[in-house]
Amino acid sequence: MSVVIKYPFHINGIKLAGRNGGIGNQEDVDLLYKYASLGDSYIEIGVFFGSSLVIAGLACDGELHGIDPFDGMNKPGRPDDVTGLIPSVDHVITNMDRFGIDRDRVHLHVQRHPPWPEAIKDKKFDVGLIDGLHTYDACLADWEAMREHVTKYILFHDYNKSTVRRVVDVATASEWQLIELGNKMAVIGNE
């Protein structure tokens, strides 16, 4: 199976509730799908309307976890500039339903990160995506948490931003290796 996007509103011809938040090019969608399909569990920081969670859910049959305060990227109550909608858990669940992803597989942790959610403090995941705030400090905190909880692959969205590239440099200076680059996505691995 493959996933085809038509930015900003459709995945595989199905309209999203909300929009495809950031992964708006086919190359990065293909990378996310490829690496999510190599794992049995997936987590992401930065859910927005849930489009990346949908893509991972289509690729991976296991549990899907997302961490997001659902505050509109630090603008509580402010609608998205493109859709006029406020990102919410309801939109994410609607998107999971539209794509036939079993709700029992989806676990949303409605909070800021850090800290790591207490409910999954001891859980390990095969694949993770970092797409939260893109400041250096926020991205670094996301990396530091993910490396403790993700065993195989971590994807960094918005690798085209210098702050994210600097964090990937930190990550790959240790035990993780840069595996693949997409349009705005970097994939590092620990295998």
QUIKA-V499516 format. One record per helix or strand of 2 or more residues. SS is the DSSP state (hx for helix, st for strand). FROM is the first residue (numbers start at 1). LEN is the number of residues. Records with the same first field share a line. If there is no record, write none. Layout:
# QUIKA-V499516
SS=FROM-LEN, FROM-LEN
This chain:
# QUIKA-V499516
st=5-2, 10-2, 14-2, 41-5, 63-6, 106-5, 125-6, 150-8, 177-5, 185-5
hx=26-11, 51-9, 89-10, 103-3, 118-3, 136-14, 162-10
